[in-house]
Every structure is written in C-alpha cells, then in structure tokens.
Amino acid sequence: MIELPEVIRNATGIRVFGKRLKSFVFSTDVAVIRNTNADAVIAVYPFTPQPVITAAIVLAADVPVFCGVGGGLTMGKRVVNLA
C-alpha cells in the first residue's frame, strides 16, 4: 500500500462535486491506483488518447479520476474531440 503522509489531512483541499479532495496520486499504473490511500487520481499520458485506456483507469480506481489529454505527442482532430 502506498500511504500518503498524514499531514496532508491538514490541508484545506479542493471541493469537486461536493467531495473534498486533499490528496492526489499522479499515475497511470493500475497497481498503484488500486493500492494507495489518495483521495483522487490524476492520470495523464503523452500518447494519443484511447478510450479503452481511460476506461481501464476509471475501472481500476475507487476514487475520482482526472484523466486528460496531455504531453507533446498528442495532436490532431481526434485529440480535440476526446478532450
């Protein structure tokens, strides 16, 4: 289990859809996502987005996921439509 420092609980955090989020794990690794005590996941990768990858990350997580288009290799109409 990847446990985040307890001092994070002292942070004010941000409120998203009525839920207070104080800690985030930045990863696309489903093993890390399943085994952390973070309040949410940030998942960005530098390749052309694939809906199946986003679906796998969301399926693996039991916390909110922020998954987006990013990196220097993403471009074109398809990426704009996915974003």
PDB file with one MODEL, atoms N, CA, C and O in Angstrom:
MODEL        1
ATOM      1  N   MET A   1       0.848  -1.183   0.000  1.00  0.00           N
ATOM      2  CA  MET A   1       0.000   0.000   0.000  1.00  0.00           C
ATOM      3  C   MET A   1       0.887   1.238   0.000  1.00  0.00           C
ATOM      4  O   MET A   1       1.813   1.344   0.803  1.00  0.00           O
ATOM      5  N   ILE A   2       0.606   2.155  -0.885  1.00  0.00           N
ATOM      6  CA  ILE A   2       1.307   3.436  -0.920  1.00  0.00           C
ATOM      7  C   ILE A   2       0.494   4.406  -0.071  1.00  0.00           C
ATOM      8  O   ILE A   2      -0.564   4.877  -0.485  1.00  0.00           O
ATOM      9  N   GLU A   3       1.000   4.691   1.108  1.00  0.00           N
ATOM     10  CA  GLU A   3       0.286   5.573   2.026  1.00  0.00           C
ATOM     11  C   GLU A   3       0.867   6.977   1.955  1.00  0.00           C
ATOM     12  O   GLU A   3       2.075   7.174   2.080  1.00  0.00           O
ATOM     13  N   LEU A   4      -0.005   7.931   1.754  1.00  0.00           N
ATOM     14  CA  LEU A   4       0.422   9.317   1.695  1.00  0.00           C
ATOM     15  C   LEU A   4       0.604   9.850   3.112  1.00  0.00           C
ATOM     16  O   LEU A   4      -0.035   9.356   4.041  1.00  0.00           O
ATOM     17  N   PRO A   5       1.470  10.855   3.291  1.00  0.00           N
ATOM     18  CA  PRO A   5       1.716  11.390   4.637  1.00  0.00           C
ATOM     19  C   PRO A   5       0.435  11.908   5.294  1.00  0.00           C
ATOM     20  O   PRO A   5      -0.394  12.545   4.645  1.00  0.00           O
ATOM     21  N   GLU A   6       0.290  11.631   6.563  1.00  0.00           N
ATOM     22  CA  GLU A   6      -0.898  12.051   7.318  1.00  0.00           C
ATOM     23  C   GLU A   6      -1.061  13.566   7.367  1.00  0.00           C
ATOM     24  O   GLU A   6      -2.179  14.062   7.510  1.00  0.00           O
ATOM     25  N   VAL A   7       0.043  14.307   7.249  1.00  0.00           N
ATOM     26  CA  VAL A   7      -0.032  15.770   7.307  1.00  0.00           C
ATOM     27  C   VAL A   7      -0.906  16.325   6.179  1.00  0.00           C
ATOM     28  O   VAL A   7      -1.404  17.445   6.287  1.00  0.00           O
ATOM     29  N   ILE A   8      -1.099  15.571   5.117  1.00  0.00           N
ATOM     30  CA  ILE A   8      -1.964  16.006   4.011  1.00  0.00           C
ATOM     31  C   ILE A   8      -3.388  16.251   4.511  1.00  0.00           C
ATOM     32  O   ILE A   8      -4.092  17.097   3.961  1.00  0.00           O
ATOM     33  N   ARG A   9      -3.814  15.538   5.524  1.00  0.00           N
ATOM     34  CA  ARG A   9      -5.167  15.710   6.067  1.00  0.00           C
ATOM     35  C   ARG A   9      -5.372  17.107   6.654  1.00  0.00           C
ATOM     36  O   ARG A   9      -6.512  17.537   6.829  1.00  0.00           O
ATOM     37  N   ASN A  10      -4.279  17.826   6.963  1.00  0.00           N
ATOM     38  CA  ASN A  10      -4.379  19.195   7.485  1.00  0.00           C
ATOM     39  C   ASN A  10      -4.637  20.221   6.383  1.00  0.00           C
ATOM     40  O   ASN A  10      -5.007  21.358   6.675  1.00  0.00           O
ATOM     41  N   ALA A  11      -4.448  19.837   5.136  1.00  0.00           N
ATOM     42  CA  ALA A  11      -4.654  20.754   4.010  1.00  0.00           C
ATOM     43  C   ALA A  11      -6.141  21.061   3.847  1.00  0.00           C
ATOM     44  O   ALA A  11      -6.994  20.273   4.255  1.00  0.00           O
ATOM     45  N   THR A  12      -6.440  22.200   3.255  1.00  0.00           N
ATOM     46  CA  THR A  12      -7.841  22.551   3.022  1.00  0.00           C
ATOM     47  C   THR A  12      -8.415  21.771   1.847  1.00  0.00           C
ATOM     48  O   THR A  12      -9.613  21.486   1.819  1.00  0.00           O
ATOM     49  N   GLY A  13      -7.583  21.427   0.888  1.00  0.00           N
ATOM     50  CA  GLY A  13      -8.040  20.649  -0.254  1.00  0.00           C
ATOM     51  C   GLY A  13      -8.896  21.456  -1.211  1.00  0.00           C
ATOM     52  O   GLY A  13      -8.991  22.679  -1.106  1.00  0.00           O
ATOM     53  N   ILE A  14      -9.514  20.755  -2.143  1.00  0.00           N
ATOM     54  CA  ILE A  14     -10.440  21.385  -3.079  1.00  0.00           C
ATOM     55  C   ILE A  14     -11.737  20.586  -3.071  1.00  0.00           C
ATOM     56  O   ILE A  14     -11.742  19.387  -2.793  1.00  0.00           O
ATOM     57  N   ARG A  15     -12.820  21.261  -3.376  1.00  0.00           N
ATOM     58  CA  ARG A  15     -14.119  20.594  -3.409  1.00  0.00           C
ATOM     59  C   ARG A  15     -14.513  20.388  -4.866  1.00  0.00           C
ATOM     60  O   ARG A  15     -14.563  21.336  -5.649  1.00  0.00           O
ATOM     61  N   VAL A  16     -14.790  19.141  -5.216  1.00  0.00           N
ATOM     62  CA  VAL A  16     -15.209  18.786  -6.570  1.00  0.00           C
ATOM     63  C   VAL A  16     -16.489  17.970  -6.459  1.00  0.00           C
ATOM     64  O   VAL A  16     -16.503  16.900  -5.849  1.00  0.00           O
ATOM     65  N   PHE A  17     -17.559  18.480  -7.051  1.00  0.00           N
ATOM     66  CA  PHE A  17     -18.867  17.819  -6.995  1.00  0.00           C
ATOM     67  C   PHE A  17     -19.264  17.447  -5.574  1.00  0.00           C
ATOM     68  O   PHE A  17     -19.820  16.375  -5.331  1.00  0.00           O
ATOM     69  N   GLY A  18     -18.971  18.350  -4.634  1.00  0.00           N
ATOM     70  CA  GLY A  18     -19.374  18.149  -3.257  1.00  0.00           C
ATOM     71  C   GLY A  18     -18.445  17.287  -2.421  1.00  0.00           C
ATOM     72  O   GLY A  18     -18.700  17.087  -1.234  1.00  0.00           O
ATOM     73  N   LYS A  19     -17.378  16.774  -3.008  1.00  0.00           N
ATOM     74  CA  LYS A  19     -16.434  15.933  -2.263  1.00  0.00           C
ATOM     75  C   LYS A  19     -15.127  16.694  -2.068  1.00  0.00           C
ATOM     76  O   LYS A  19     -14.589  17.261  -3.019  1.00  0.00           O
ATOM     77  N   ARG A  20     -14.615  16.708  -0.841  1.00  0.00           N
ATOM     78  CA  ARG A  20     -13.359  17.388  -0.535  1.00  0.00           C
ATOM     79  C   ARG A  20     -12.200  16.455  -0.860  1.00  0.00           C
ATOM     80  O   ARG A  20     -12.116  15.342  -0.341  1.00  0.00           O
ATOM     81  N   LEU A  21     -11.305  16.929  -1.730  1.00  0.00           N
ATOM     82  CA  LEU A  21     -10.133  16.154  -2.141  1.00  0.00           C
ATOM     83  C   LEU A  21      -8.883  16.841  -1.610  1.00  0.00           C
ATOM     84  O   LEU A  21      -8.634  18.013  -1.894  1.00  0.00           O
ATOM     85  N   LYS A  22      -8.104  16.099  -0.837  1.00  0.00           N
ATOM     86  CA  LYS A  22      -6.894  16.665  -0.246  1.00  0.00           C
ATOM     87  C   LYS A  22      -5.621  16.026  -0.773  1.00  0.00           C
ATOM     88  O   LYS A  22      -4.553  16.635  -0.716  1.00  0.00           O
ATOM     89  N   SER A  23      -5.719  14.823  -1.278  1.00  0.00           N
ATOM     90  CA  SER A  23      -4.515  14.139  -1.756  1.00  0.00           C
ATOM     91  C   SER A  23      -4.773  13.509  -3.115  1.00  0.00           C
ATOM     92  O   SER A  23      -5.864  13.013  -3.397  1.00  0.00           O
ATOM     93  N   PHE A  24      -3.738  13.541  -3.951  1.00  0.00           N
ATOM     94  CA  PHE A  24      -3.830  13.013  -5.305  1.00  0.00           C
ATOM     95  C   PHE A  24      -2.634  12.117  -5.577  1.00  0.00           C
ATOM     96  O   PHE A  24      -1.531  12.375  -5.098  1.00  0.00           O
ATOM     97  N   VAL A  25      -2.858  11.074  -6.342  1.00  0.00           N
ATOM     98  CA  VAL A  25      -1.749  10.267  -6.844  1.00  0.00           C
ATOM     99  C   VAL A  25      -1.700  10.509  -8.350  1.00  0.00           C
ATOM    100  O   VAL A  25      -2.724  10.447  -9.029  1.00  0.00           O
ATOM    101  N   PHE A  26      -0.511  10.783  -8.861  1.00  0.00           N
ATOM    102  CA  PHE A  26      -0.317  11.061 -10.283  1.00  0.00           C
ATOM    103  C   PHE A  26       0.257   9.796 -10.907  1.00  0.00           C
ATOM    104  O   PHE A  26       1.457   9.538 -10.812  1.00  0.00           O
ATOM    105  N   SER A  27      -0.601   9.012 -11.543  1.00  0.00           N
ATOM    106  CA  SER A  27      -0.153   7.730 -12.086  1.00  0.00           C
ATOM    107  C   SER A  27      -1.148   7.189 -13.101  1.00  0.00           C
ATOM    108  O   SER A  27      -2.341   7.486 -13.043  1.00  0.00           O
ATOM    109  N   THR A  28      -0.640   6.391 -14.029  1.00  0.00           N
ATOM    110  CA  THR A  28      -1.498   5.615 -14.920  1.00  0.00           C
ATOM    111  C   THR A  28      -1.336   4.130 -14.624  1.00  0.00           C
ATOM    112  O   THR A  28      -1.931   3.294 -15.304  1.00  0.00           O
ATOM    113  N   ASP A  29      -0.546   3.799 -13.628  1.00  0.00           N
ATOM    114  CA  ASP A  29      -0.288   2.411 -13.248  1.00  0.00           C
ATOM    115  C   ASP A  29      -1.454   1.904 -12.393  1.00  0.00           C
ATOM    116  O   ASP A  29      -1.657   2.383 -11.278  1.00  0.00           O
ATOM    117  N   VAL A  30      -2.215   0.944 -12.908  1.00  0.00           N
ATOM    118  CA  VAL A  30      -3.402   0.488 -12.177  1.00  0.00           C
ATOM    119  C   VAL A  30      -3.045  -0.177 -10.857  1.00  0.00           C
ATOM    120  O   VAL A  30      -3.855  -0.163  -9.930  1.00  0.00           O
ATOM    121  N   ALA A  31      -1.854  -0.759 -10.745  1.00  0.00           N
ATOM    122  CA  ALA A  31      -1.440  -1.350  -9.469  1.00  0.00           C
ATOM    123  C   ALA A  31      -1.252  -0.260  -8.414  1.00  0.00           C
ATOM    124  O   ALA A  31      -1.629  -0.444  -7.257  1.00  0.00           O
ATOM    125  N   VAL A  32      -0.679   0.859  -8.805  1.00  0.00           N
ATOM    126  CA  VAL A  32      -0.513   1.986  -7.883  1.00  0.00           C
ATOM    127  C   VAL A  32      -1.872   2.586  -7.543  1.00  0.00           C
ATOM    128  O   VAL A  32      -2.157   2.881  -6.383  1.00  0.00           O
ATOM    129  N   ILE A  33      -2.710   2.764  -8.566  1.00  0.00           N
ATOM    130  CA  ILE A  33      -4.034   3.357  -8.363  1.00  0.00           C
ATOM    131  C   ILE A  33      -4.867   2.522  -7.393  1.00  0.00           C
ATOM    132  O   ILE A  33      -5.583   3.084  -6.564  1.00  0.00           O
ATOM    133  N   ARG A  34      -4.792   1.205  -7.476  1.00  0.00           N
ATOM    134  CA  ARG A  34      -5.567   0.320  -6.592  1.00  0.00           C
ATOM    135  C   ARG A  34      -5.001   0.260  -5.183  1.00  0.00           C
ATOM    136  O   ARG A  34      -5.716  -0.098  -4.247  1.00  0.00           O
ATOM    137  N   ASN A  35      -3.726   0.606  -5.016  1.00  0.00           N
ATOM    138  CA  ASN A  35      -3.063   0.407  -3.731  1.00  0.00           C
ATOM    139  C   ASN A  35      -2.522   1.702  -3.138  1.00  0.00           C
ATOM    140  O   ASN A  35      -1.365   1.767  -2.721  1.00  0.00           O
ATOM    141  N   THR A  36      -3.349   2.715  -3.105  1.00  0.00           N
ATOM    142  CA  THR A  36      -2.969   3.977  -2.481  1.00  0.00           C
ATOM    143  C   THR A  36      -4.151   4.507  -1.676  1.00  0.00           C
ATOM    144  O   THR A  36      -5.302   4.147  -1.921  1.00  0.00           O
ATOM    145  N   ASN A  37      -3.846   5.355  -0.725  1.00  0.00           N
ATOM    146  CA  ASN A  37      -4.929   5.948   0.060  1.00  0.00           C
ATOM    147  C   ASN A  37      -5.206   7.397  -0.355  1.00  0.00           C
ATOM    148  O   ASN A  37      -5.751   8.175   0.427  1.00  0.00           O
ATOM    149  N   ALA A  38      -4.832   7.754  -1.580  1.00  0.00           N
ATOM    150  CA  ALA A  38      -5.099   9.102  -2.098  1.00  0.00           C
ATOM    151  C   ALA A  38      -6.598   9.301  -2.295  1.00  0.00           C
ATOM    152  O   ALA A  38      -7.345   8.346  -2.506  1.00  0.00           O
ATOM    153  N   ASP A  39      -7.019  10.555  -2.221  1.00  0.00           N
ATOM    154  CA  ASP A  39      -8.432  10.892  -2.411  1.00  0.00           C
ATOM    155  C   ASP A  39      -8.849  10.879  -3.875  1.00  0.00           C
ATOM    156  O   ASP A  39     -10.035  10.746  -4.178  1.00  0.00           O
ATOM    157  N   ALA A  40      -7.881  11.016  -4.796  1.00  0.00           N
ATOM    158  CA  ALA A  40      -8.192  11.065  -6.224  1.00  0.00           C
ATOM    159  C   ALA A  40      -6.959  10.693  -7.039  1.00  0.00           C
ATOM    160  O   ALA A  40      -5.844  10.633  -6.521  1.00  0.00           O
ATOM    161  N   VAL A  41      -7.183  10.448  -8.315  1.00  0.00           N
ATOM    162  CA  VAL A  41      -6.119  10.065  -9.246  1.00  0.00           C
ATOM    163  C   VAL A  41      -6.027  11.112 -10.352  1.00  0.00           C
ATOM    164  O   VAL A  41      -7.042  11.556 -10.889  1.00  0.00           O
ATOM    165  N   ILE A  42      -4.801  11.499 -10.680  1.00  0.00           N
ATOM    166  CA  ILE A  42      -4.549  12.308 -11.869  1.00  0.00           C
ATOM    167  C   ILE A  42      -3.809  11.397 -12.841  1.00  0.00           C
ATOM    168  O   ILE A  42      -2.713  10.923 -12.542  1.00  0.00           O
ATOM    169  N   ALA A  43      -4.404  11.152 -13.999  1.00  0.00           N
ATOM    170  CA  ALA A  43      -3.813  10.243 -14.981  1.00  0.00           C
ATOM    171  C   ALA A  43      -3.687  10.950 -16.326  1.00  0.00           C
ATOM    172  O   ALA A  43      -4.683  11.204 -17.004  1.00  0.00           O
ATOM    173  N   VAL A  44      -2.461  11.260 -16.697  1.00  0.00           N
ATOM    174  CA  VAL A  44      -2.181  11.893 -17.982  1.00  0.00           C
ATOM    175  C   VAL A  44      -1.010  11.153 -18.596  1.00  0.00           C
ATOM    176  O   VAL A  44      -0.030  10.854 -17.915  1.00  0.00           O
ATOM    177  N   TYR A  45      -1.111  10.859 -19.881  1.00  0.00           N
ATOM    178  CA  TYR A  45      -0.004  10.195 -20.567  1.00  0.00           C
ATOM    179  C   TYR A  45       0.234  10.886 -21.905  1.00  0.00           C
ATOM    180  O   TYR A  45      -0.686  11.493 -22.453  1.00  0.00           O
ATOM    181  N   PRO A  46       1.461  10.805 -22.445  1.00  0.00           N
ATOM    182  CA  PRO A  46       1.827  11.626 -23.604  1.00  0.00           C
ATOM    183  C   PRO A  46       1.474  11.046 -24.969  1.00  0.00           C
ATOM    184  O   PRO A  46       1.997  11.510 -25.983  1.00  0.00           O
ATOM    185  N   PHE A  47       0.612  10.058 -25.018  1.00  0.00           N
ATOM    186  CA  PHE A  47       0.277   9.424 -26.283  1.00  0.00           C
ATOM    187  C   PHE A  47      -1.142   9.784 -26.693  1.00  0.00           C
ATOM    188  O   PHE A  47      -1.905  10.345 -25.906  1.00  0.00           O
ATOM    189  N   THR A  48      -1.484   9.457 -27.928  1.00  0.00           N
ATOM    190  CA  THR A  48      -2.837   9.702 -28.401  1.00  0.00           C
ATOM    191  C   THR A  48      -3.816   8.996 -27.472  1.00  0.00           C
ATOM    192  O   THR A  48      -3.681   7.795 -27.239  1.00  0.00           O
ATOM    193  N   PRO A  49      -4.785   9.705 -26.946  1.00  0.00           N
ATOM    194  CA  PRO A  49      -5.727   9.102 -26.002  1.00  0.00           C
ATOM    195  C   PRO A  49      -6.525   7.960 -26.626  1.00  0.00           C
ATOM    196  O   PRO A  49      -6.945   8.019 -27.782  1.00  0.00           O
ATOM    197  N   GLN A  50      -6.713   6.946 -25.837  1.00  0.00           N
ATOM    198  CA  GLN A  50      -7.519   5.800 -26.240  1.00  0.00           C
ATOM    199  C   GLN A  50      -8.625   5.645 -25.198  1.00  0.00           C
ATOM    200  O   GLN A  50      -8.329   5.547 -24.007  1.00  0.00           O
ATOM    201  N   PRO A  51      -9.876   5.622 -25.612  1.00  0.00           N
ATOM    202  CA  PRO A  51     -10.966   5.452 -24.642  1.00  0.00           C
ATOM    203  C   PRO A  51     -10.807   4.198 -23.786  1.00  0.00           C
ATOM    204  O   PRO A  51     -11.224   4.190 -22.628  1.00  0.00           O
ATOM    205  N   VAL A  52     -10.217   3.149 -24.329  1.00  0.00           N
ATOM    206  CA  VAL A  52     -10.045   1.914 -23.560  1.00  0.00           C
ATOM    207  C   VAL A  52      -9.062   2.119 -22.402  1.00  0.00           C
ATOM    208  O   VAL A  52      -9.215   1.500 -21.349  1.00  0.00           O
ATOM    209  N   ILE A  53      -8.056   2.981 -22.589  1.00  0.00           N
ATOM    210  CA  ILE A  53      -7.106   3.260 -21.506  1.00  0.00           C
ATOM    211  C   ILE A  53      -7.799   4.054 -20.401  1.00  0.00           C
ATOM    212  O   ILE A  53      -7.649   3.742 -19.219  1.00  0.00           O
ATOM    213  N   THR A  54      -8.544   5.063 -20.780  1.00  0.00           N
ATOM    214  CA  THR A  54      -9.301   5.836 -19.793  1.00  0.00           C
ATOM    215  C   THR A  54     -10.276   4.941 -19.040  1.00  0.00           C
ATOM    216  O   THR A  54     -10.396   5.042 -17.819  1.00  0.00           O
ATOM    217  N   ALA A  55     -10.968   4.074 -19.755  1.00  0.00           N
ATOM    218  CA  ALA A  55     -11.930   3.161 -19.119  1.00  0.00           C
ATOM    219  C   ALA A  55     -11.232   2.236 -18.129  1.00  0.00           C
ATOM    220  O   ALA A  55     -11.766   1.971 -17.052  1.00  0.00           O
ATOM    221  N   ALA A  56     -10.050   1.743 -18.478  1.00  0.00           N
ATOM    222  CA  ALA A  56      -9.311   0.846 -17.581  1.00  0.00           C
ATOM    223  C   ALA A  56      -8.896   1.568 -16.303  1.00  0.00           C
ATOM    224  O   ALA A  56      -8.979   1.003 -15.213  1.00  0.00           O
ATOM    225  N   ILE A  57      -8.451   2.810 -16.438  1.00  0.00           N
ATOM    226  CA  ILE A  57      -8.040   3.582 -15.264  1.00  0.00           C
ATOM    227  C   ILE A  57      -9.240   3.857 -14.363  1.00  0.00           C
ATOM    228  O   ILE A  57      -9.155   3.690 -13.146  1.00  0.00           O
ATOM    229  N   VAL A  58     -10.343   4.271 -14.950  1.00  0.00           N
ATOM    230  CA  VAL A  58     -11.556   4.550 -14.166  1.00  0.00           C
ATOM    231  C   VAL A  58     -12.071   3.281 -13.502  1.00  0.00           C
ATOM    232  O   VAL A  58     -12.512   3.320 -12.353  1.00  0.00           O
ATOM    233  N   LEU A  59     -12.020   2.166 -14.206  1.00  0.00           N
ATOM    234  CA  LEU A  59     -12.468   0.891 -13.650  1.00  0.00           C
ATOM    235  C   LEU A  59     -11.586   0.455 -12.482  1.00  0.00           C
ATOM    236  O   LEU A  59     -12.081  -0.111 -11.507  1.00  0.00           O
ATOM    237  N   ALA A  60     -10.290   0.714 -12.579  1.00  0.00           N
ATOM    238  CA  ALA A  60      -9.358   0.300 -11.529  1.00  0.00           C
ATOM    239  C   ALA A  60      -9.473   1.160 -10.277  1.00  0.00           C
ATOM    240  O   ALA A  60      -9.180   0.695  -9.176  1.00  0.00           O
ATOM    241  N   ALA A  61      -9.894   2.401 -10.435  1.00  0.00           N
ATOM    242  CA  ALA A  61      -9.916   3.339  -9.310  1.00  0.00           C
ATOM    243  C   ALA A  61     -11.230   3.268  -8.549  1.00  0.00           C
ATOM    244  O   ALA A  61     -12.298   3.094  -9.135  1.00  0.00           O
ATOM    245  N   ASP A  62     -11.129   3.407  -7.230  1.00  0.00           N
ATOM    246  CA  ASP A  62     -12.338   3.514  -6.418  1.00  0.00           C
ATOM    247  C   ASP A  62     -12.477   4.928  -5.847  1.00  0.00           C
ATOM    248  O   ASP A  62     -13.238   5.167  -4.909  1.00  0.00           O
ATOM    249  N   VAL A  63     -11.719   5.855  -6.442  1.00  0.00           N
ATOM    250  CA  VAL A  63     -11.773   7.276  -6.088  1.00  0.00           C
ATOM    251  C   VAL A  63     -11.941   8.070  -7.389  1.00  0.00           C
ATOM    252  O   VAL A  63     -11.786   7.505  -8.472  1.00  0.00           O
ATOM    253  N   PRO A  64     -12.253   9.360  -7.303  1.00  0.00           N
ATOM    254  CA  PRO A  64     -12.394  10.154  -8.531  1.00  0.00           C
ATOM    255  C   PRO A  64     -11.119  10.151  -9.375  1.00  0.00           C
ATOM    256  O   PRO A  64     -10.011  10.117  -8.842  1.00  0.00           O
ATOM    257  N   VAL A  65     -11.290  10.188 -10.691  1.00  0.00           N
ATOM    258  CA  VAL A  65     -10.158  10.181 -11.626  1.00  0.00           C
ATOM    259  C   VAL A  65     -10.221  11.431 -12.495  1.00  0.00           C
ATOM    260  O   VAL A  65     -11.261  11.754 -13.068  1.00  0.00           O
ATOM    261  N   PHE A  66      -9.102  12.121 -12.581  1.00  0.00           N
ATOM    262  CA  PHE A  66      -8.937  13.227 -13.514  1.00  0.00           C
ATOM    263  C   PHE A  66      -8.017  12.707 -14.608  1.00  0.00           C
ATOM    264  O   PHE A  66      -6.810  12.576 -14.409  1.00  0.00           O
ATOM    265  N   CYS A  67      -8.587  12.418 -15.741  1.00  0.00           N
ATOM    266  CA  CYS A  67      -7.837  11.811 -16.836  1.00  0.00           C
ATOM    267  C   CYS A  67      -7.952  12.725 -18.038  1.00  0.00           C
ATOM    268  O   CYS A  67      -9.055  13.094 -18.443  1.00  0.00           O
ATOM    269  N   GLY A  68      -6.817  13.091 -18.609  1.00  0.00           N
ATOM    270  CA  GLY A  68      -6.906  14.054 -19.687  1.00  0.00           C
ATOM    271  C   GLY A  68      -5.908  13.846 -20.797  1.00  0.00           C
ATOM    272  O   GLY A  68      -5.100  12.917 -20.793  1.00  0.00           O
ATOM    273  N   VAL A  69      -6.000  14.744 -21.737  1.00  0.00           N
ATOM    274  CA  VAL A  69      -5.123  14.750 -22.889  1.00  0.00           C
ATOM    275  C   VAL A  69      -3.936  15.632 -22.550  1.00  0.00           C
ATOM    276  O   VAL A  69      -4.116  16.777 -22.135  1.00  0.00           O
ATOM    277  N   GLY A  70      -2.742  15.126 -22.719  1.00  0.00           N
ATOM    278  CA  GLY A  70      -1.572  15.927 -22.404  1.00  0.00           C
ATOM    279  C   GLY A  70      -0.321  15.356 -23.027  1.00  0.00           C
ATOM    280  O   GLY A  70      -0.324  14.246 -23.559  1.00  0.00           O
ATOM    281  N   GLY A  71       0.736  16.117 -22.957  1.00  0.00           N
ATOM    282  CA  GLY A  71       2.006  15.656 -23.492  1.00  0.00           C
ATOM    283  C   GLY A  71       2.280  16.191 -24.883  1.00  0.00           C
ATOM    284  O   GLY A  71       1.387  16.696 -25.563  1.00  0.00           O
ATOM    285  N   GLY A  72       3.509  16.074 -25.284  1.00  0.00           N
ATOM    286  CA  GLY A  72       3.939  16.626 -26.558  1.00  0.00           C
ATOM    287  C   GLY A  72       3.590  15.803 -27.776  1.00  0.00           C
ATOM    288  O   GLY A  72       3.739  16.292 -28.896  1.00  0.00           O
ATOM    289  N   LEU A  73       3.133  14.577 -27.611  1.00  0.00           N
ATOM    290  CA  LEU A  73       2.848  13.721 -28.756  1.00  0.00           C
ATOM    291  C   LEU A  73       1.381  13.721 -29.151  1.00  0.00           C
ATOM    292  O   LEU A  73       1.004  13.066 -30.123  1.00  0.00           O
ATOM    293  N   THR A  74       0.553  14.441 -28.418  1.00  0.00           N
ATOM    294  CA  THR A  74      -0.880  14.439 -28.716  1.00  0.00           C
ATOM    295  C   THR A  74      -1.230  15.632 -29.584  1.00  0.00           C
ATOM    296  O   THR A  74      -0.875  16.768 -29.269  1.00  0.00           O
ATOM    297  N   MET A  75      -1.927  15.369 -30.678  1.00  0.00           N
ATOM    298  CA  MET A  75      -2.339  16.452 -31.566  1.00  0.00           C
ATOM    299  C   MET A  75      -3.394  15.930 -32.530  1.00  0.00           C
ATOM    300  O   MET A  75      -3.619  14.724 -32.627  1.00  0.00           O
ATOM    301  N   GLY A  76      -4.022  16.825 -33.222  1.00  0.00           N
ATOM    302  CA  GLY A  76      -4.966  16.425 -34.251  1.00  0.00           C
ATOM    303  C   GLY A  76      -6.414  16.506 -33.813  1.00  0.00           C
ATOM    304  O   GLY A  76      -6.721  16.753 -32.647  1.00  0.00           O
ATOM    305  N   LYS A  77      -7.297  16.291 -34.781  1.00  0.00           N
ATOM    306  CA  LYS A  77      -8.735  16.414 -34.567  1.00  0.00           C
ATOM    307  C   LYS A  77      -9.252  15.403 -33.546  1.00  0.00           C
ATOM    308  O   LYS A  77     -10.106  15.741 -32.725  1.00  0.00           O
ATOM    309  N   ARG A  78      -8.748  14.170 -33.584  1.00  0.00           N
ATOM    310  CA  ARG A  78      -9.220  13.134 -32.659  1.00  0.00           C
ATOM    311  C   ARG A  78      -8.981  13.544 -31.212  1.00  0.00           C
ATOM    312  O   ARG A  78      -9.847  13.354 -30.359  1.00  0.00           O
ATOM    313  N   VAL A  79      -7.815  14.101 -30.938  1.00  0.00           N
ATOM    314  CA  VAL A  79      -7.485  14.533 -29.578  1.00  0.00           C
ATOM    315  C   VAL A  79      -8.408  15.662 -29.143  1.00  0.00           C
ATOM    316  O   VAL A  79      -8.872  15.686 -28.003  1.00  0.00           O
ATOM    317  N   VAL A  80      -8.673  16.587 -30.039  1.00  0.00           N
ATOM    318  CA  VAL A  80      -9.583  17.691 -29.712  1.00  0.00           C
ATOM    319  C   VAL A  80     -10.957  17.143 -29.371  1.00  0.00           C
ATOM    320  O   VAL A  80     -11.583  17.606 -28.417  1.00  0.00           O
ATOM    321  N   ASN A  81     -11.435  16.176 -30.121  1.00  0.00           N
ATOM    322  CA  ASN A  81     -12.742  15.578 -29.847  1.00  0.00           C
ATOM    323  C   ASN A  81     -12.760  14.837 -28.516  1.00  0.00           C
ATOM    324  O   ASN A  81     -13.763  14.887 -27.805  1.00  0.00           O
ATOM    325  N   LEU A  82     -11.675  14.149 -28.161  1.00  0.00           N
ATOM    326  CA  LEU A  82     -11.623  13.427 -26.891  1.00  0.00           C
ATOM    327  C   LEU A  82     -11.517  14.380 -25.711  1.00  0.00           C
ATOM    328  O   LEU A  82     -12.046  14.102 -24.635  1.00  0.00           O
ATOM    329  N   ALA A  83     -10.833  15.503 -25.909  1.00  0.00           N
ATOM    330  CA  ALA A  83     -10.658  16.473 -24.821  1.00  0.00           C
ATOM    331  C   ALA A  83     -11.989  17.138 -24.525  1.00  0.00           C
ATOM    332  O   ALA A  83     -12.070  17.991 -23.641  1.00  0.00           O
TER     333      ALA A  83
ENDMDL
END
